[in-house]
Amino acid sequence: MTQENEYRLDHSSHQSAMCAEEARSSVLAFFDAPPEEYTVVFTPNATGALRLVGEAFPFVQDSTFVLGADSHNSINGIRQFALNKGARLAYIASTSIGGMNESEAKVPTFSVPSVSPDTHQTFVDHLDGQ
């Protein structure tokens, strides 16, 4: 490799890093998020991003991961991370047109029937208001 090619690779890499930092700064500014408290991470897609969330989320024994019954597979992928750390799973029922009722999803306390010992899954069909 010639010295000229080495310079181009180094220059290209430097330019890419500068563009990525500029994009990170723009995202933080858009969300009014201080860079001392937040980090922007670029991922190849939503599945990759949600995998990082699942790996890093501090699930604990006897916590509950609540998700919509018709969640996308990328969301469903977080289930195993939760189960591996001793969390239970609970699903919020879908509406007749898909999605869920926002009022049901907002309240973290909910009535839970018995949990299946095989799957550790619960179907949540009622949330208690506060």
C-alpha positions in Angstrom: 0.0 0.0 0.0 1.4 3.4 -0.9 1.7 6.3 1.4 -1.0 8.1 -0.7 -3.5 5.2 -0.1 -2.7 5.2 3.6 -3.5 8.9 3.8 -6.8 8.4 1.9 -7.9 5.6 4.3 -7.0 7.7 7.4 -8.6 10.8 5.9 -11.8 8.9 5.0 -11.9 7.3 8.5 -11.5 10.7 10.1 -14.2 12.2 7.9 -16.6 9.4 8.8 -15.9 9.8 12.5 -16.5 13.6 12.2 -19.9 13.0 10.4 -21.0 10.4 13.1 -20.1 12.8 15.9 -22.0 15.6 14.2 -25.0 13.3 13.8 -24.8 12.3 17.5 -24.7 16.0 18.5 -27.7 16.8 16.3 -29.8 14.0 17.8 -28.9 15.0 21.3 -29.8 18.6 20.5 -33.1 17.6 18.9 -34.1 15.8 22.1 -32.6 18.5 24.3 -30.5 15.7 25.9 -27.3 16.7 27.7 -24.3 14.8 26.3 -23.0 14.3 29.8 -26.1 12.2 30.6 -27.0 10.6 27.3 -25.3 8.7 24.5 -26.4 8.2 21.0 -25.7 4.7 19.6 -26.2 3.9 15.9 -27.5 0.4 15.1 -28.1 -1.3 11.8 -31.9 -1.6 12.4 -34.6 -1.7 15.1 -33.9 -5.3 15.9 -30.2 -4.5 16.6 -31.2 -1.6 18.8 -33.8 -3.6 20.8 -31.2 -6.4 21.3 -28.9 -3.9 22.9 -31.8 -2.8 25.2 -32.6 -6.3 26.1 -28.9 -7.1 26.9 -28.4 -4.0 29.0 -31.8 -3.6 30.8 -31.5 -4.4 34.5 -34.2 -7.0 34.8 -34.2 -8.6 38.2 -35.7 -11.7 39.9 -39.5 -11.4 40.2 -39.7 -8.2 38.0 -42.2 -8.3 35.1 -41.6 -7.5 31.5 -44.9 -6.2 30.1 -45.5 -6.1 26.4 -48.4 -6.0 23.9 -49.8 -9.3 22.8 -49.3 -8.3 19.1 -45.8 -6.9 19.6 -43.3 -7.1 16.7 -40.8 -9.9 16.8 -38.0 -7.4 17.7 -39.9 -6.6 20.9 -40.6 -10.3 21.5 -36.9 -10.9 21.3 -36.4 -9.1 24.6 -38.4 -11.8 26.4 -35.5 -14.2 26.7 -33.2 -11.6 28.3 -36.0 -10.9 30.9 -36.5 -14.6 31.6 -32.8 -15.3 31.9 -32.6 -12.8 34.7 -35.7 -14.2 36.5 -38.3 -11.8 35.3 -41.9 -12.8 34.5 -43.7 -12.0 31.2 -47.1 -10.3 31.0 -49.0 -9.4 27.9 -51.5 -6.6 27.4 -54.4 -7.6 25.2 -54.7 -6.3 21.7 -57.7 -4.3 20.5 -59.8 -5.6 17.7 -57.9 -3.5 15.2 -54.5 -4.2 16.6 -52.4 -2.3 19.1 -53.5 -1.7 22.7 -55.5 0.8 24.7 -53.2 3.5 25.8 -55.0 3.8 29.2 -54.3 0.1 29.9 -50.6 0.5 29.1 -49.9 3.6 31.2 -50.5 2.1 34.6 -47.7 -0.2 35.9 -49.8 -2.0 38.6 -52.0 -4.7 37.3 -54.0 -7.7 38.3 -52.3 -10.9 37.4 -53.7 -14.4 37.4 -51.5 -17.3 38.2 -48.3 -17.5 36.2 -47.6 -20.6 34.1 -44.7 -22.4 35.7 -43.6 -23.7 32.3 -43.5 -20.5 30.4 -43.5 -17.8 33.1 -46.1 -16.0 31.0 -49.2 -14.2 32.1 -51.9 -12.6 30.0 -52.8 -9.2 31.4 -56.4 -8.3 30.6 -57.0 -5.8 33.4 -54.9 -3.0 34.7 -55.7 -1.3 38.1 -56.0 2.5 38.0 -54.4 4.6 40.7 
